[in-house]
Amino acid sequence: MQDFDLQDLKKKWNLYILLAIAISIVWLFVVGAFLLPTASRSKTKALKKYATVNELATKIYTLDPARINYASGKSKGETFVYSTEINRVAAKHGIAPSDYNLSTQKAKRNKGRRTQVAMMTINNVDIVSLSAFLSELLDMWPDLTCETLKLRADNNQNDLWRATIKFNYSVVK
């Protein structure tokens, strides 16, 4: 039996070529048998998901054009003013100015964001009007959030509530 020496491997370069060919064949088998079919299935799933999301997004934009108007209004440089927007949306949903009280705090700047908080109390409002009011206001101004909403029932009448809402408008400036 001969002794094995590492110097012998340096002399047999054809062994390295055979080893590289064997590794390449194994790699081609792995890619062809496992990776390509998995990638094909992932691509098919992604295309189906894209089609459904695109269809749903089209329906949303068709049913709620206010979202498109928000984007165009923001690009025109319209700024959010609590009193203006709340008056406009409240009147649209049958909430009279005499039925609500709005108080705003001074806008604060912190780390490139402008934040303004407002408290609103609505007396004698029904749930349908309140939910429609909040839904439209928050849809039109995505930078506006409703931090708290407290409802207190009017004991004398059905479906009349006193709502206390805390809004926070925060936008990057």
C-alpha positions, 0 to 999 in steps of 0.5 A: 500500500502506498502512503497518501501525501497531499503533494499527490493531490497537486499533481492530479489536477484532473481530479479537481476538474471531475469534482467541479463537474460533479458539483455542477451536475448536483447543483443543476439537479437541485435547481431543476428539481426544487428551486425552479418549480418553487419559484414558478409556484410563487410567481403564479400565486403572486400574479393571482394575488396581484389580480385580486388586489388590483380588482379590490383597489379599483372597486374601492376607488370607484365606490369612494372617490374621496380618497382620490380627492384627498391625494389631489388636494394634498398635492395642491398644498391644502392644509388641514384646519380642524374648524373648516373640515369638521364644520364641512363634514358635520353639516353634511351628516346632520350635526348642527354647529350648536350641537358640538363644541370644538377646542384645538391646541396649538400646533407643535413641531417635533422632529420634523413633524407638525402635530395638533390635538383637538377635543370635540364634544357632540351632544345629541347625536345618533350612532349612524350620523356619528359613524358616518361623520367619523368615517368620512373625516378619517378617510379624507385625512389619513394623517388625522387619527381618532385617539379616543372616543367616549360615548354616553347614552341619553337616558331620556331618548333612544339612540341619542348619545353624547360623544367626546372625541380626541383627534390628533393630526400629525404630518411630516413637514 
